[in-house]
Amino acid sequence: MKRLTSALRRIHREERGITGLETAIILIAFVVVATIFAFVVLTTGIFSAERGKETVFAGLAKARGTMEVRGGIVASASGTTLAVDSIFFTVATTAGGESIPLDPDADQNRTVIAYRDDTVTDNDVLYTADDIVGDGDTLLEPGEVKVIVISASAISPAPTLAANDRFTLEVQTPVGAVLDITRQLPAELAEVMQLH
């Protein structure tokens, strides 16, 4: 009887060992699954951070390629009936900005100016960019100020701007935001007009 009891106790003890082994296997499985889950979460986080970094750099590149108007928009008129013959304004790069090409004759990578009013739309107006402060090239570089002059005869078809007429100029740089300039002529035209 003692032998039978001791044999039963041995079998019972062996089951406890197997139960401990099964528990260890389940614990290891949980650790492996948790490790895989942590790897997936970390990889997704790193991927998201990388995409966020790309977005920030794209935004910085766009902001750095932007120009701003320095001063006012001026229209000049001539003739006996005082017809507007040119529009000019000064531009500079924004703070921390990069160089902007201002060569209207370039085939690629150039700044385009579009003109719109109630009757005329010209998406590529010929203009000149003259240095006020600069080194004489066609790039608007940080620290430089250029005056852009648009002749009414360079707009096709030539607009007939009268008193109280509104017009819009869109300065579209190769990289950066579009500079939108909308102005209205005064109630009475003069030879030189500061437009508000």
JOJOKA-V797019 format. One record per residue. N is the residue number from 1. RES is the residue in one letter. PSI is psi in whole degrees, -180 to 180 (NA if undefined). OMEGA is omega as a letter, one per 30 degrees, with the letter a starting at -180 (* if undefined). BURIAL is I if it has 24 or more other ideal C-beta (glycine too) atoms within 12 Angstrom, else O. Layout:
n->(N	N)
res->(RES	RES)
psi->(PSI	PSI)
omega->(OMEGA	OMEGA)
burial->(BURIAL	BURIAL)
This chain:
n->(1	2	3	4	5	6	7	8	9	10	11	12	13	14	15	16	17	18	19	20	21	22	23	24	25	26	27	28	29	30	31	32	33	34	35	36	37	38	39	40	41	42	43	44	45	46	47	48	49	50	51	52	53	54	55	56	57	58	59	60	61	62	63	64	65	66	67	68	69	70	71	72	73	74	75	76	77	78	79	80	81	82	83	84	85	86	87	88	89	90	91	92	93	94	95	96	97	98	99	100	101	102	103	104	105	106	107	108	109	110	111	112	113	114	115	116	117	118	119	120	121	122	123	124	125	126	127	128	129	130	131	132	133	134	135	136	137	138	139	140	141	142	143	144	145	146	147	148	149	150	151	152	153	154	155	156	157	158	159	160	161	162	163	164	165	166	167	168	169	170	171	172	173	174	175	176	177	178	179	180	181	182	183	184	185	186	187	188	189	190	191	192	193	194	195	196)
res->(M	K	R	L	T	S	A	L	R	R	I	H	R	E	E	R	G	I	T	G	L	E	T	A	I	I	L	I	A	F	V	V	V	A	T	I	F	A	F	V	V	L	T	T	G	I	F	S	A	E	R	G	K	E	T	V	F	A	G	L	A	K	A	R	G	T	M	E	V	R	G	G	I	V	A	S	A	S	G	T	T	L	A	V	D	S	I	F	F	T	V	A	T	T	A	G	G	E	S	I	P	L	D	P	D	A	D	Q	N	R	T	V	I	A	Y	R	D	D	T	V	T	D	N	D	V	L	Y	T	A	D	D	I	V	G	D	G	D	T	L	L	E	P	G	E	V	K	V	I	V	I	S	A	S	A	I	S	P	A	P	T	L	A	A	N	D	R	F	T	L	E	V	Q	T	P	V	G	A	V	L	D	I	T	R	Q	L	P	A	E	L	A	E	V	M	Q	L	H)
psi->(-38	-38	-43	-43	-43	-33	-42	-40	-39	-44	-42	-40	-40	-34	-38	-39	-40	-42	-41	-40	-43	-41	-41	-40	-43	-42	-43	-39	-42	-41	-42	-45	-42	-38	-44	-43	-43	-41	-44	-44	-45	-42	-43	-41	-42	-41	-44	-41	-39	-42	-39	-40	-43	-41	-43	-44	-37	-41	-41	-41	-40	-42	-36	-22	18	144	164	154	131	113	-159	175	127	137	140	146	152	174	171	-30	6	75	139	125	-18	155	133	152	156	145	156	165	156	167	128	12	167	172	143	126	133	49	105	-15	-5	150	-31	161	59	160	131	138	127	144	137	138	-164	-25	-17	137	121	115	-2	86	136	135	168	149	110	144	135	-50	117	-177	9	-3	-177	7	134	103	161	134	-13	154	128	151	129	127	127	118	139	-30	-17	-12	134	122	154	128	154	86	123	179	142	6	146	146	161	135	131	117	112	105	159	-39	130	177	155	132	113	120	110	127	161	136	153	172	-26	126	147	176	-37	126	127	119	137	NA)
omega->(l	a	l	l	a	l	l	l	l	l	a	l	l	l	l	l	l	l	l	l	l	l	l	l	l	l	l	l	l	l	l	l	l	l	l	l	l	l	l	a	l	l	l	l	l	l	l	l	l	l	l	l	l	l	l	l	l	l	l	l	l	a	a	a	a	l	l	l	l	a	a	l	a	l	l	a	l	l	a	l	a	l	a	a	l	l	l	l	a	a	l	l	l	a	a	a	l	a	l	a	l	l	a	a	a	l	a	l	a	l	a	l	l	l	l	l	a	a	a	l	l	a	l	a	l	a	l	l	a	a	l	l	a	a	l	l	a	l	l	a	l	a	l	l	l	l	l	a	l	l	l	l	l	l	a	f	a	a	l	a	l	l	l	l	l	l	l	l	l	l	a	l	a	l	l	a	l	l	a	a	l	a	l	l	a	a	l	a	l	a	l	a	l	a	a	*)
burial->(O	O	O	O	O	O	O	O	O	O	O	O	O	O	O	O	O	O	O	O	O	O	O	O	O	O	O	O	O	O	O	O	O	O	O	O	O	O	O	O	O	O	O	O	O	O	O	O	O	O	O	O	O	O	O	O	O	O	O	O	O	O	O	I	I	I	I	I	I	O	O	O	I	I	I	I	I	O	O	O	O	O	O	I	I	I	I	I	I	I	I	I	I	I	O	O	I	I	I	I	I	I	O	O	O	O	O	O	O	I	I	I	I	I	I	O	I	O	O	O	O	I	O	O	I	I	I	O	I	O	O	O	O	I	O	O	O	I	I	I	I	O	O	I	I	I	I	I	I	I	I	I	O	I	I	O	O	O	I	I	I	O	O	O	I	O	I	I	I	I	I	I	I	I	I	I	O	O	I	O	I	O	I	O	I	O	O	O	I	O	O	O	I	O	I	O)
